[in-house]
Amino acid sequence: MRTILKVEMSVEATNAAIKDGRLGKVMASTLERLKPEAAYFTAVNGKRGGYIVFDLQDPSDIPSICEPFFMECGATCELAPAMTMEDVQKGLEKAFPS
């Protein structure tokens, strides 16, 4: 299922992770594992963060996706299913059949 991961990272934790090289490794390994459709990094609520759009294969994958951000970056993570316009149209057809 197409999913958007919103990550908001602790400034203090990511400062330390940048200094010792962990942040780059966490980001690279996450992106390599998820093979995202898109990944954007920006300030989220005034902190380092980003949005990663990927295919969540199974809910049991959530800990392996989020835990590195929790453990290494003091992050909060939010996951939300997402639709393309085609998905919306298909859903509306199901909701309001002709």
Backbone hydrogen bonds in HBPLUS format (Angstrom, degrees):
<---DONOR---> <-ACCEPTOR-->    atom                        ^
c    i                          cat <-CA-CA->   ^        H-A-AA   ^      H-
h    n   atom  resd res      DA  || num        DHA   H-A  angle D-A-AA Bond
n    s   type  num  typ     dist DA aas  dist angle  dist       angle   num
A0056-LEU N   A0001-MET O   2.78 MM  55  5.11 160.2  1.82 148.6 141.9     1
A0082-ALA N   A0002-ARG O   2.94 MM  80  5.53 156.1  2.00 141.1 138.8     2
A0003-THR N   A0054-PHE O   2.74 MM  51  5.46 161.5  1.77 167.5 174.1     3
A0054-PHE N   A0003-THR O   2.93 MM  51  5.46 161.3  1.97 156.8 161.6     4
A0004-ILE N   A0080-ALA O   2.79 MM  76  5.29 165.6  1.81 155.5 159.4     5
A0080-ALA N   A0004-ILE O   3.01 MM  76  5.29 145.7  2.13 140.0 150.5     6
A0005-LEU N   A0052-ILE O   2.78 MM  47  5.04 167.1  1.80 149.4 153.8     7
A0052-ILE N   A0005-LEU O   2.89 MM  47  5.04 157.1  1.94 141.7 149.5     8
A0006-LYS N   A0078-GLU O   2.81 MM  72  5.08 167.1  1.82 154.1 158.6     9
A0078-GLU N   A0006-LYS O   2.92 MM  72  5.08 151.7  2.00 143.8 151.9    10
A0007-VAL N   A0050-GLY O   2.90 MM  43  5.28 168.3  1.91 153.4 156.5    11
A0050-GLY N   A0007-VAL O   2.97 MM  43  5.28 146.6  2.08 141.2 146.3    12
A0008-GLU N   A0076-THR O   2.99 MM  68  5.28 163.0  2.02 153.8 157.7    13
A0076-THR N   A0008-GLU O   2.81 MM  68  5.28 151.4  1.90 145.7 154.4    14
A0009-MET N   A0048-ARG O   2.76 MM  39  5.37 171.9  1.77 167.1 168.2    15
A0010-SER N   A0073-CYS O   3.13 MM  63  6.12 143.0  2.27 156.9 168.0    16
A0014-THR N   A0010-SER O   2.94 MM   4  6.04 160.5  1.98 148.4 154.3    17
A0015-ASN N   A0011-VAL O   2.82 MM   4  5.94 145.9  1.94 146.6 156.2    18
A0016-ALA N   A0012-GLU O   3.19 MM   4  6.49 162.6  2.23 149.0 152.0    19
A0017-ALA N   A0013-ALA O   2.94 MM   4  6.18 153.5  2.01 141.2 149.6    20
A0018-ILE N   A0014-THR O   2.79 MM   4  5.86 146.7  1.90 144.5 151.8    21
A0019-LYS N   A0015-ASN O   3.07 MM   4  6.28 163.6  2.09 148.1 152.4    22
A0020-ASP N   A0016-ALA O   3.08 MM   4  6.34 151.1  2.16 148.9 155.7    23
A0022-ARG N   A0017-ALA O   2.81 MM   5  4.73 114.5  2.25 141.3 150.5    24
A0023-LEU N   A0017-ALA O   3.13 MM   6  4.91 167.5  2.14 108.5 110.0    25
A0021-GLY N   A0018-ILE O   3.27 MM   3  5.12 157.7  2.32  99.4 106.0    26
A0026-VAL N   A0022-ARG O   2.89 MM   4  6.12 159.6  1.93 159.2 164.8    27
A0027-MET N   A0023-LEU O   2.95 MM   4  6.17 171.2  1.96 158.9 160.9    28
A0028-ALA N   A0024-GLY O   2.90 MM   4  5.97 165.7  1.92 145.8 150.6    29
A0029-SER N   A0025-LYS O   2.91 MM   4  5.93 166.2  1.93 147.7 152.1    30
A0030-THR N   A0026-VAL O   3.00 MM   4  6.04 155.0  2.06 144.8 152.1    31
A0031-LEU N   A0027-MET O   2.96 MM   4  6.15 169.5  1.97 155.3 158.0    32
A0032-GLU N   A0028-ALA O   2.93 MM   4  6.01 155.8  1.99 146.8 154.1    33
A0033-ARG N   A0029-SER O   2.99 MM   4  6.05 155.0  2.06 140.8 147.3    34
A0034-LEU N   A0030-THR O   2.88 MM   4  6.05 164.0  1.90 155.7 160.0    35
A0035-LYS N   A0031-LEU O   2.92 MM   4  5.58 149.3  2.01 140.7 147.6    36
A0037-GLU N   A0053-VAL O   2.73 MM  16  5.50 138.6  1.90 145.1 158.4    37
A0038-ALA N   A0053-VAL O   3.39 MM  15  5.18 158.5  2.44 134.5 136.0    38
A0053-VAL N   A0038-ALA O   2.82 MM  15  5.18 166.8  1.84 150.0 154.6    39
A0040-TYR N   A0051-TYR O   2.83 MM  11  5.24 165.0  1.85 155.3 160.5    40
A0051-TYR N   A0040-TYR O   2.72 MM  11  5.24 154.9  1.78 154.2 163.0    41
A0042-THR N   A0049-GLY O   2.93 MM   7  5.48 148.6  2.03 123.3 133.5    42
A0049-GLY N   A0042-THR O   2.93 MM   7  5.48 123.1  2.26 154.3 168.0    43
A0044-VAL N   A0047-LYS O   2.70 MM   3  5.20 158.8  1.74 150.7 156.5    44
A0047-LYS N   A0044-VAL O   3.02 MM   3  5.20 157.2  2.08 107.9 115.2    45
A0061-ASP N   A0058-ASP O   2.86 MM   3  5.57 166.1  1.88 125.5 129.8    46
A0062-ILE N   A0059-PRO O   3.09 MM   3  5.64 166.6  2.11 117.4 121.5    47
A0065-ILE N   A0061-ASP O   3.16 MM   4  6.39 135.0  2.37 148.8 161.7    48
A0065-ILE N   A0062-ILE O   3.05 MM   3  5.11 134.3  2.27 101.5 114.6    49
A0066-CYS N   A0062-ILE O   2.90 MM   4  6.06 169.4  1.91 168.5 170.1    50
A0067-GLU N   A0063-PRO O   2.86 MM   4  5.41 160.1  1.90 143.7 150.4    51
A0069-PHE N   A0066-CYS O   2.96 MM   3  5.43 122.8  2.30 114.4 128.5    52
A0070-PHE N   A0066-CYS O   3.00 MM   4  6.29 157.6  2.05 152.9 160.1    53
A0071-MET N   A0067-GLU O   2.76 MM   4  5.83 179.1  1.76 165.7 165.4    54
A0072-GLU N   A0068-PRO O   2.92 MM   4  5.65 161.6  1.95 139.8 146.0    55
A0073-CYS N   A0069-PHE O   3.01 MM   4  5.07 142.7  2.16 123.2 132.8    56
A0075-ALA N   A0069-PHE O   3.19 MM   6  5.39 164.1  2.22 127.1 127.8    57
A0074-GLY N   A0070-PHE O   3.22 MM   4  4.87 132.8  2.45 122.0 124.4    58
A0087-ASP N   A0084-THR O   3.09 MM   3  5.06 117.5  2.50  94.0 109.0    59
A0088-VAL N   A0084-THR O   3.04 MM   4  6.42 156.0  2.10 150.9 157.1    60
A0089-GLN N   A0085-MET O   2.96 MM   4  6.25 164.0  1.99 153.1 156.8    61
A0090-LYS N   A0086-GLU O   2.95 MM   4  6.15 161.7  1.98 149.1 154.2    62
A0091-GLY N   A0087-ASP O   2.86 MM   4  6.06 157.9  1.91 148.9 155.3    63
A0092-LEU N   A0088-VAL O   2.85 MM   4  6.12 154.8  1.91 153.3 160.2    64
A0093-GLU N   A0089-GLN O   2.97 MM   4  6.22 152.4  2.05 146.8 154.3    65
A0094-LYS N   A0090-LYS O   3.08 MM   4  6.39 148.4  2.19 143.5 151.8    66
A0095-ALA N   A0091-GLY O   2.88 MM   4  6.11 152.6  1.96 146.0 154.2    67
A0096-PHE N   A0092-LEU O   2.80 MM   4  5.82 150.8  1.88 147.6 154.7    68
